[in-house]
Amino acid sequence: MIKVLKLRKAVIAIFLGIVALIAARIMYSNKLAGSDVVLGISGVLLIVGALLFLYPILFAKKVDREGAKVELKPIGEEPVNDEHVA
């Protein structure tokens, strides 16, 4: 699902945010300078990752004219036909 909806960047941003959060906590416990900056970077990465996860939902394509049915279809990829599966 992550590969189909092209969420790799979002997962990487969340992972880097968590790593930066752990680094900030270690720096804070060892009383090193700059822990606040690393904590801020962690927050920014987590927010960016969350927004990237919302991207496919916000830009989903409507299937019918009334807008009752919406599909999450990645841009530039061929649709999968279930008829040809044996």
C-alpha positions in Angstrom: 0.0 0.0 0.0 2.9 2.4 0.8 4.5 1.7 -2.6 1.2 1.9 -4.6 0.1 5.3 -3.1 3.7 6.6 -3.2 4.0 7.2 0.5 7.7 6.4 0.8 8.7 10.0 1.4 6.1 10.2 4.2 7.5 7.1 5.9 11.0 8.4 5.6 10.0 11.8 7.1 8.3 10.1 10.0 11.2 7.8 10.6 13.7 10.7 10.6 11.4 12.6 12.9 11.4 9.8 15.4 15.2 9.4 15.2 15.7 13.1 15.8 13.3 12.9 18.7 15.4 10.2 20.3 18.6 12.1 19.6 17.1 15.2 21.2 16.1 13.3 24.3 19.6 11.8 24.6 21.1 15.2 24.2 18.8 16.7 26.8 19.6 13.9 29.3 23.4 14.4 28.8 22.9 18.2 29.1 24.3 18.9 25.6 23.7 22.2 23.8 21.4 22.2 20.8 18.9 19.7 22.0 16.1 22.3 21.5 17.1 22.7 17.8 17.1 18.9 17.2 13.7 18.7 19.0 12.4 21.5 16.6 13.7 19.6 13.6 12.0 16.5 14.9 8.7 18.3 15.1 9.0 19.7 11.6 9.8 16.3 10.2 6.8 14.7 12.0 4.4 17.4 10.7 5.7 17.1 7.2 5.4 13.3 7.3 1.8 13.6 8.5 0.9 16.0 5.7 2.5 13.7 3.2 0.3 10.9 4.4 -2.8 13.1 3.8 -1.8 13.9 0.2 -3.4 10.9 -1.5 -6.6 11.5 0.5 -6.8 15.1 -0.4 -6.1 14.6 -4.1 -8.1 11.4 -4.7 -9.9 11.1 -8.0 -13.7 11.0 -8.1 -15.1 8.0 -10.0 -18.7 9.1 -10.6 -20.2 12.6 -11.4 -22.0 12.9 -8.1 -18.9 12.4 -6.1 -20.4 9.5 -4.1 -17.5 7.1 -4.8 -13.9 8.1 -4.6 -10.8 6.0 -5.4 -7.3 6.5 -4.2 -5.5 6.0 -7.4 -1.8 7.1 -7.8 -1.1 9.4 -10.6 0.7 8.0 -13.7 0.0 4.3 -13.0 -2.1 1.9 -15.0 -5.3 0.7 -13.3 -5.4 -2.9 -12.3 -8.0 -5.0 -14.0 -9.4 -7.9 -12.0 -10.8 -9.6 -15.1 -7.4 -10.8 -16.4 -6.3 -12.4 -13.1 -6.4 -16.2 -13.4 
